[in-house]
Amino acid sequence: MEDILLNVSPAVASIVAIACFIVGVGLTFFVLKFLTNKKMQKNKSNAIKIIEDAYAEAKTIKKEAMLESKESIQKMKEEVDAEIKERRQEAIKLEERLNQREEFIEKKELSIDKRNEQIDEEKKEIALVKQELEKNKQEVEELKVKTIEEIEKVAKMSKQEAVDMLVSKMKNQAQKEAAVIVKQIEDEAKENGEKKAREIIGQALQKCATETTSEMTISVVSLPTDEMKGRIIGREGRNIRAIEAATGVELIVDDTPESITISGFDPIRREVARLSLEKLISDGRIHPTRIEEIVEKMQREVDKTIKQAGDEACNETGIFNLNNELVKVLGRLKYRTSYGQNVLKHSIETSIIAGLLASEMGANVKVAKRGGLLHDIGKALDHELEGTHVQIGVDLARKYGESEEVVHCIEAHHFNVEFKTIEAVIVQVADAISSSRPGARRDSFENYIKRLQQLEEIANSFDGVDKSFAVQAGREVRIIVKPSEVSDEQAMFMAKDIASKIENEMQYPGQIKVNVIRENRFVETAK
């Protein structure tokens, strides 16, 4: 066989191989087709089973859904029936109420008709009564005229004269009664008010232990000898010019022995100049370069003193949260005076008194003390900025974050605006107490004389005044009236009018007492 195969040609072998391959492929195809058909039949049977199961399950779900929907529809039907029944009952009740309302309205209309008939009858009766009254009124008027004519004949006085006499008597009587009542009310008010005010102020002042001496800014520097004047002036005046240029003040060198006067509008500059001169005099080296060094050094010391004075004022009054810049401005008041009174000491004193008054009266102690300390803060810069010291103080307080209550205390302490808080009133009172106490301030002689003259002029401007005298340094004015022209009641009202005019036309510290004196003198001579 092997020999036969060996003897077969390659072409035949190839054909045989191809035929074998084709047979193998065909067998493989038939086998795969058979397996595929078998698998498809199996999948088809599975799909049919799944469809049947799904159909059965859908049928079950449909049945359950129909049962649930039937129950829901039945429940909704029952609810709708119940609601319809309830609405029907409400409609029946509403219909019954409407019927009752209609019956009530009908009854009311009948009652109104009857009332209108009664009113018509009453109108007719009133018209008849009115006619009778008019007739009676005419008769009374005629009788009144006849009576007045008979009275005028008997009294020999006209109607107008009688009315004037009666009015005059009633006016005098009313004036006397009013004067008595006013006097009683004033006496009671003065007694109670003055007693309470004295008690409050007394308790406050008993707790206040501030200094009571007044102080002026020093503007004169003492010299060891008159020769020192020449050294301060220097060759061709170069030293004195250097001092004036560095300090911003004017030095007055005159014939006054052993002293030099410092003249300047700014009190702080005067203080720097005073300290600089004293340092130069004690040092002995006086020339422009040394002058500039000393002035710069003294300026730093004064700034330090100002800050220290502000801190001490805050510590003394118990105010510890003041803005740092405001503390510096407050310290500048150490070198500011008003009518001879040191403004910083006055501010401290006002703050302490205001706090004590607020404590006695149940007001806000912190606001009162703060307002009292800062009420004159504007005076530290009123020579540098435009405006009154009140407006400057208000602007400063607002700039450095003070509350509106404190700002109002500053704004109202000179009556520039109406008082809105009790603390503002307390600050004004404390300011007046501090400035009006004896020895606190020094007024010029000319202003003192003008105030006395103005007091007497105001008093003499009233009718019936015979003489007037301003006494007790202008704290009291005594007016003597003519007894034939001014009654006791008129004298009382005259005192009020004069006091009111003084308040409106004059500016003065403290209070002015007005005394109106009326007296009758009867003189006879025994012979």
DRENPA-14498 format. One line per 4 residues: number of its first residue (from 1); their letters; for each residue x, y, z of C-alpha. Coordinates in pm, whole numbers, plus 50000, padded with zeros to 5 digits. Layout:
N
NUM	A	X/Y/Z | ...
***
This chain:
527
1	MEDI	50000/50000/50000 | 50276/50223/50088 | 50422/50153/49756 | 50097/50247/49591
5	LLNV	50086/50577/49784 | 50438/50650/49695 | 50363/50585/49339 | 50060/50832/49343
9	SPAV	50137/51163/49192 | 50133/51489/49400 | 49835/51624/49206 | 49619/51335/49303
13	ASIV	49731/51366/49662 | 49628/51730/49664 | 49285/51647/49525 | 49237/51380/49785
17	AIAC	49338/51622/50061 | 49096/51885/49935 | 48818/51634/49915 | 48886/51523/50269
21	FIVG	48882/51887/50387 | 48550/51956/50212 | 48397/51644/50365 | 48522/51754/50709
25	VGLT	48381/52105/50669 | 48047/51965/50559 | 48031/51734/50856 | 48122/52016/51087
29	FFVL	47852/52240/50936 | 47584/51974/50975 | 47688/51909/51334 | 47684/52282/51422
33	KFLT	47350/52329/51251 | 47208/52038/51442 | 47334/52176/51771 | 47208/52527/51689
37	NKKM	46861/52402/51601 | 46847/52203/51918 | 46952/52507/52120 | 46699/52735/51944
41	QKNK	46421/52488/52018 | 46523/52486/52381 | 46536/52873/52394 | 46201/52890/52217
45	SNAI	46044/52661/52474 | 46198/52872/52752 | 46066/53194/52593 | 45719/53043/52559
49	KIIE	45730/52944/52926 | 45845/53294/53028 | 45569/53451/52822 | 45313/53221/52977
53	DAYA	45443/53300/53328 | 45439/53673/53253 | 45089/53651/53116 | 44971/53466/53424
57	EAKT	45142/53722/53653 | 44995/54013/53454 | 44656/53855/53481 | 44699/53827/53859
61	IKKE	44819/54193/53889 | 44528/54310/53675 | 44287/54123/53895 | 44439/54276/54213
65	AMLE	44442/54627/54057 | 44077/54594/53961 | 43991/54488/54315 | 44186/54782/54462
69	SKES	44029/55029/54221 | 43682/54897/54304 | 43756/54946/54677 | 43896/55297/54615
73	IQKM	43596/55391/54402 | 43363/55262/54669 | 43546/55457/54938 | 43542/55776/54730
77	KEEV	43173/55724/54661 | 43103/55693/55034 | 43308/56012/55107 | 43129/56203/54831
81	DAEI	42792/56087/54963 | 42886/56196/55315 | 43005/56537/55191 | 42689/56582/54983
85	KERR	42483/56497/55287 | 42678/56745/55502 | 42646/57020/55239 | 42276/56950/55212
89	QEAI	42238/56990/55590 | 42435/57316/55582 | 42217/57441/55298 | 41907/57357/55498
93	KLEE	42045/57543/55803 | 42144/57842/55586 | 41797/57846/55434 | 41645/57845/55783
97	RLNQ	41870/58135/55890 | 41778/58330/55578 | 41411/58275/55651 | 41464/58396/56009
101	REEF	41657/58698/55879 | 41378/58785/55638 | 41125/58762/55919 | 41346/58985/56139
105	IEKK	41384/59240/55857 | 41011/59244/55800 | 40952/59303/56171 | 41220/59574/56171
109	ELSI	41059/59748/55874 | 40726/59745/56054 | 40894/59888/56365 | 41068/60158/56157
113	DKRN	40741/60252/55993 | 40577/60286/56333 | 40878/60489/56458 | 40859/60720/56155
117	EQID	40491/60778/56226 | 40576/60864/56588 | 40856/61098/56472 | 40618/61277/56237
121	EEKK	40375/61325/56521 | 40658/61447/56751 | 40775/61690/56481 | 40427/61836/56464
125	EIAL	40423/61871/56844 | 40773/62028/56843 | 40667/62277/56577 | 40373/62379/56794
129	VKQE	40600/62408/57101 | 40853/62610/56896 | 40583/62852/56791 | 40483/62892/57154
133	LEKN	40849/62945/57256 | 40900/63209/56985 | 40591/63384/57111 | 40714/63364/57471
137	KQEV	41063/63479/57363 | 40920/63790/57202 | 40721/63861/57516 | 41037/63812/57730
141	EELK	41241/64043/57504 | 40973/64310/57528 | 40960/64265/57905 | 41344/64275/57923
145	VKTI	41359/64599/57727 | 41093/64754/57949 | 41275/64632/58263 | 41611/64770/58145
149	EEIE	41452/65104/58067 | 41295/65117/58414 | 41629/65012/58577 | 41819/65278/58381
153	KVAK	41565/65537/58492 | 41598/65432/58858 | 41980/65381/58855 | 42047/65680/58630
157	MSKQ	42305/65463/58445 | 42312/65315/58094 | 42338/64943/58025 | 42695/64966/57890
161	EAVD	42808/65166/58194 | 42662/64904/58426 | 42832/64623/58230 | 43168/64804/58237
165	MLVS	43140/64860/58611 | 43049/64495/58670 | 43332/64371/58447 | 43580/64598/58624
169	KMKN	43476/64472/58965 | 43488/64110/58849 | 43829/64166/58685 | 43976/64315/59002
173	QAQK	43824/64037/59211 | 43955/63769/58972 | 44300/63930/58967 | 44315/63931/59346
177	EAAV	44202/63570/59367 | 44444/63468/59091 | 44730/63648/59265 | 44652/63468/59591
181	IVKQ	44634/63130/59416 | 44952/63195/59219 | 45129/63304/59537 | 45020/62989/59719
185	IEDE	45127/62764/59429 | 45461/62943/59397 | 45526/62926/59771 | 45450/62552/59776
189	AKEN	45656/62488/59461 | 45948/62694/59587 | 45936/62532/59928 | 45924/62176/59796
193	GEKK	46139/62231/59484 | 46408/62436/59657 | 46421/62193/59945 | 46462/61895/59714
197	AREI	46709/62076/59487 | 46918/62190/59783 | 46914/61838/59919 | 47031/61684/59589
201	IGQA	47294/61949/59519 | 47411/61943/59881 | 47454/61567/59880 | 47642/61588/59550
205	LQKC	47872/61871/59656 | 47952/61704/59989 | 48110/61422/59787 | 48303/61658/59556
209	ATET	48656/61742/59670 | 48804/61924/59369 | 49040/62219/59393 | 48871/62556/59430
213	TSEM	49153/62792/59345 | 49148/62977/59015 | 49462/62983/58801 | 49594/63205/58521
217	TISV	49836/63114/58247 | 50176/63260/58333 | 50305/63505/58073 | 50594/63669/58267
221	VSLP	50943/63521/58306 | 51160/63638/58595 | 51528/63719/58526 | 51815/63689/58772
225	TDEM	51947/64032/58665 | 51864/64301/58412 | 52186/64213/58226 | 52016/63893/58114
229	KGRI	51781/64105/57896 | 52074/64201/57674 | 52185/63839/57635 | 51829/63732/57546
233	IGRE	51808/64011/57286 | 52147/63917/57144 | 52364/64094/56894 | 52138/64304/56670
237	GRNI	51838/64122/56814 | 51920/63782/56661 | 51847/63583/56978 | 51507/63736/57044
241	RAIE	51410/63694/56679 | 51515/63329/56693 | 51303/63275/57006 | 50999/63446/56852
245	AATG	51035/63252/56527 | 51073/62916/56704 | 50790/62963/56955 | 50542/63180/56761
249	VELI	50504/63435/57041 | 50617/63790/57096 | 50866/63885/57367 | 50819/64226/57526
253	VDDT	51137/64362/57683 | 51058/64690/57860 | 51166/64883/58167 | 51005/64634/58405
257	PESI	51290/64525/58631 | 51414/64165/58612 | 51126/64031/58397 | 51025/63969/58036
261	TISG	50662/63953/57921 | 50550/63680/57679 | 50264/63790/57453 | 50080/63535/57239
265	FDPI	49728/63421/57157 | 49802/63049/57194 | 49848/62952/57562 | 50047/62639/57470
269	RREV	50295/62844/57268 | 50329/63081/57561 | 50401/62784/57788 | 50665/62649/57547
273	ARLS	50823/62995/57530 | 50820/63031/57910 | 50985/62694/57967 | 51238/62759/57691
277	LEKL	51337/63097/57836 | 51374/62953/58185 | 51589/62669/58049 | 51806/62909/57845
281	ISDG	51849/63140/58145 | 51953/62854/58373 | 52181/62706/58103 | 52345/63038/58017
285	RIHP	52419/62944/57655 | 52193/63166/57444 | 52239/63159/57067 | 52008/63070/56772
289	TRIE	52118/62705/56740 | 52084/62642/57113 | 51748/62822/57113 | 51609/62589/56844
293	EIVE	51730/62283/57036 | 51578/62401/57365 | 51244/62501/57204 | 51214/62163/57032
297	KMQR	51291/61986/57358 | 51042/62198/57554 | 50776/62135/57287 | 50814/61761/57343
301	EVDK	50792/61810/57719 | 50478/62022/57685 | 50319/61758/57456 | 50406/61496/57715
305	TIKQ	50260/61716/57990 | 49942/61767/57785 | 49897/61391/57740 | 49969/61334/58107
309	AGDE	49717/61603/58208 | 49451/61440/57988 | 49521/61097/58139 | 49509/61237/58492
313	ACNE	49175/61406/58418 | 49034/61076/58290 | 49166/60887/58594 | 49029/61149/58834
317	TGIF	48681/61130/58679 | 48684/60753/58624 | 48659/60765/58243 | 48903/60511/58096
321	NLNN	48784/60442/57739 | 48831/60789/57587 | 48989/60810/57242 | 49364/60877/57264
325	ELVK	49348/61185/57038 | 49058/61322/57242 | 49265/61275/57559 | 49540/61491/57405
329	VLGR	49290/61764/57313 | 49148/61746/57667 | 49497/61791/57814 | 49538/62117/57615
333	LKYR	49272/62269/57843 | 49538/62272/58118 | 49672/62588/57955 | 49331/62744/57881
337	TSYG	49147/62977/58120 | 48797/63126/58110 | 48731/63433/58324 | 49037/63336/58529
341	QNVL	48915/62978/58585 | 49131/62693/58458 | 48917/62512/58201 | 49060/62163/58265
345	KHSI	48995/62187/58639 | 48652/62330/58564 | 48580/62035/58331 | 48692/61783/58595
349	ETSI	48483/61958/58858 | 48179/61968/58626 | 48220/61596/58548 | 48236/61499/58916
353	IAGL	47938/61716/59012 | 47736/61589/58713 | 47808/61229/58808 | 47703/61288/59168
357	LASE	47385/61468/59062 | 47301/61189/58816 | 47353/60932/59092 | 47121/61123/59327
361	MGAN	46854/61159/59055 | 46875/60807/58913 | 47008/60918/58571 | 47288/60767/58361
365	VKVA	47602/60845/58562 | 47848/60748/58285 | 47686/60974/58024 | 47661/61265/58271
369	KRGG	48028/61237/58377 | 48146/61198/58018 | 47937/61494/57901 | 48062/61705/58192
373	LLHD	48427/61627/58119 | 48393/61704/57746 | 48143/61992/57756 | 48415/62259/57705
377	IGKA	48651/62047/57491 | 48603/62292/57203 | 48783/62566/57398 | 49110/62380/57342
381	LDHE	49090/62456/56968 | 48857/62758/56940 | 49153/62984/56860 | 49259/62755/56573
385	LEGT	48925/62652/56418 | 48628/62862/56309 | 48304/62843/56506 | 48195/62851/56868
389	HVQI	48355/62624/57124 | 48022/62437/57146 | 48016/62351/56775 | 48385/62263/56776
393	GVDL	48330/62035/57076 | 48034/61865/56905 | 48239/61804/56589 | 48533/61666/56791
397	ARKY	48311/61432/56994 | 48143/61293/56682 | 48478/61260/56502 | 48625/61044/56779
401	GESE	48321/60818/56822 | 48137/60962/57122 | 47770/60861/57162 | 47488/61095/57062
405	EVVH	47386/61127/57430 | 47730/61271/57516 | 47727/61490/57203 | 47387/61629/57306
409	CIEA	47524/61717/57653 | 47799/61921/57483 | 47558/62082/57237 | 47294/62182/57494
413	HHFN	47504/62306/57789 | 47473/62670/57671 | 47104/62635/57567 | 47199/62627/57195
417	VEFK	46940/62351/57146 | 46648/62222/57349 | 46722/61964/57617 | 46630/61609/57510
421	TIEA	46777/61410/57800 | 46799/61453/58176 | 47177/61402/58152 | 47209/61717/57936
425	VIVQ	47019/61918/58199 | 47245/61776/58471 | 47561/61877/58278 | 47426/62232/58233
429	VADA	47347/62256/58606 | 47689/62117/58703 | 47857/62366/58468 | 47666/62652/58630
433	ISSS	47753/62528/58981 | 48121/62501/58900 | 48144/62842/58731 | 47918/63042/58962
437	RPGA	48059/62946/59300 | 48241/63230/59482 | 48601/63268/59367 | 48566/63042/59064
441	RRDS	48578/63315/58801 | 48704/63668/58776 | 48508/63914/58563 | 48639/64244/58440
445	FENY	48536/64564/58618 | 48382/64709/58301 | 48163/64403/58243 | 48059/64411/58606
449	IKRL	47951/64778/58584 | 47768/64713/58255 | 47574/64427/58408 | 47464/64639/58702
453	QQLE	47358/64924/58473 | 47167/64688/58245 | 46984/64538/58544 | 46872/64882/58662
457	EIAN	46774/64987/58308 | 46551/64681/58266 | 46384/64744/58601 | 46328/65116/58529
461	SFDG	46169/65039/58190 | 45846/64920/58360 | 45562/65160/58438 | 45512/65245/58804
465	VDKS	45877/65192/58905 | 46009/65467/59133 | 46368/65348/59194 | 46580/65038/59136
469	FAVQ	46909/64919/59286 | 47137/64633/59176 | 47301/64485/59488 | 47511/64185/59593
473	AGRE	47744/64210/59294 | 47454/64192/59051 | 47301/63883/59209 | 46993/64077/59323
477	VRII	46793/64375/59201 | 46556/64566/59431 | 46273/64767/59272 | 46068/65024/59464
481	VKPS	45731/65090/59297 | 45484/65377/59336 | 45204/65251/59566 | 44945/65477/59403
485	EVSD	45005/65322/59058 | 45091/64960/59139 | 44880/64731/59360 | 45011/64434/59556
489	EQAM	44881/64192/59292 | 45035/64397/59011 | 45365/64410/59199 | 45376/64031/59209
493	FMAK	45317/64004/58833 | 45570/64284/58773 | 45841/64079/58950 | 45768/63789/58714
497	DIAS	45780/64015/58406 | 46110/64175/58510 | 46268/63834/58581 | 46151/63710/58240
501	KIEN	46296/64016/58063 | 46630/63972/58243 | 46645/63608/58131 | 46576/63704/57768
505	EMQY	46803/64009/57738 | 47102/63939/57963 | 47379/63683/57992 | 47502/63615/58344
509	PGQI	47635/63328/58557 | 47415/63181/58828 | 47086/63344/58927 | 46952/63697/58981
513	KVNV	46692/63759/59249 | 46420/64018/59171 | 46261/64196/59471 | 45967/64433/59409
517	IREN	45893/64652/59712 | 45564/64842/59760 | 45494/65041/60073 | 45264/65319/60194
521	RFVE	45388/65576/60441 | 45159/65800/60646 | 45334/66088/60819 | 45180/66328/61070
525	TAK	45346/66592/61283 | 45252/66643/61646 | 45245/67008/61748
***
